Amino acid sequence: MKIIDRLTKIDRRIIYLILIVVVALPLIVPSVEKVRVMAPVEKLFNAIENIPEEKALIIDFDYAPQTAPELDPMGFALLRHVFKTRVKLIVISLYVQPLGLAQKALTEVIEEYNSEAQTHEDSIVYGRDYVFLGWVPPPIIPILGMGESITNVYQVDYYGNRTDTLELMRSIKNYNDVGLLISLSGGNPPKWWVQFAQSKFGLPIGAGVTAVSASEFYPYLQSGQFSGLMIGMKGAAEYEEIIERELNIKRERKASEALPSLTYAHLVIIVFIVIGNIGYLIKRRSK
């Protein structure tokens, strides 16, 4: 019975120490955890693949630093997919805070591709292959306004260029010229895009959201209002997996490398819960 007593009264500091070790070790010595690509992520991948050549993809970066560990890998994976397949890209944000995160992701992924480019045609060129429109407040203004005219809402881009002078924007006028919009967010923006842009203009919507908010967004996928969905770190790892498998994009897989820490931490917690319950049941039975 002494062993049972000890198991049911483990010092919480020991539990915290074990958790620190199992979380830190996979990050210090990273390894890629292979995952099975589930239907919501595969749908999102196929939605991008099926964008007509004359239409563009809009990625809405709407996450803050506190949710970046889950959503940043999604942004990187999407950008790699888009630039690999040469889909026309427009990047925006409904808030000012995510602009730096969007700029960082664009810069790093473009440098990856341009460092291997042999000619100007092979390179990712601003204004021709993508534009970064930035932020126009409040959120409802760009969501509704772009249905009529994107350049009227964003008269200048993030860098101060007049949008009507950019080569890409000469052919992308409004939502009629957009094949898909993907909202990366830790909050409500994916719902707003469905409520205002899709319901009024018929714009196809996809989303990448945090794991804790998954239950809010699955109904939109099940109803067909979302063309695809990424959920948390697992969803990001699935997207990294599918672009490597289907497009041979072999880059740093941030989400796949972070998954072992999450997996081992959850296993440790489950083990301690089981131990505690077994000890409780044995003590209860003995009484």
Secondary structure, DSSP 4 states (H G I P E B T S, - for coil): -HHHHHHHT--HHHHHHHHHHHHHHHHHS--PPP-PPPHHHHHHHHHHHTS-TTSEEEEEEE--GGGHHHHHHHHHHHHHHHHHHT-EEEEEESSSTTHHHHHHHHHHHHHHHHTT--STTTS--BTTTEEEEEE-SSTHHHHHHTTT-HHHH-SB-TTS-BGGGSTGGGT--SGGGEEEEEEEESSSHHHHIIIIIIHHH---EEEEE-GGGHHHHHHHHHTTSEEEEEEHHHHHHHHHHHHHHHH------HHHHHHHHHHHHHHHHHHHHHHHHHHHHHHHHH-
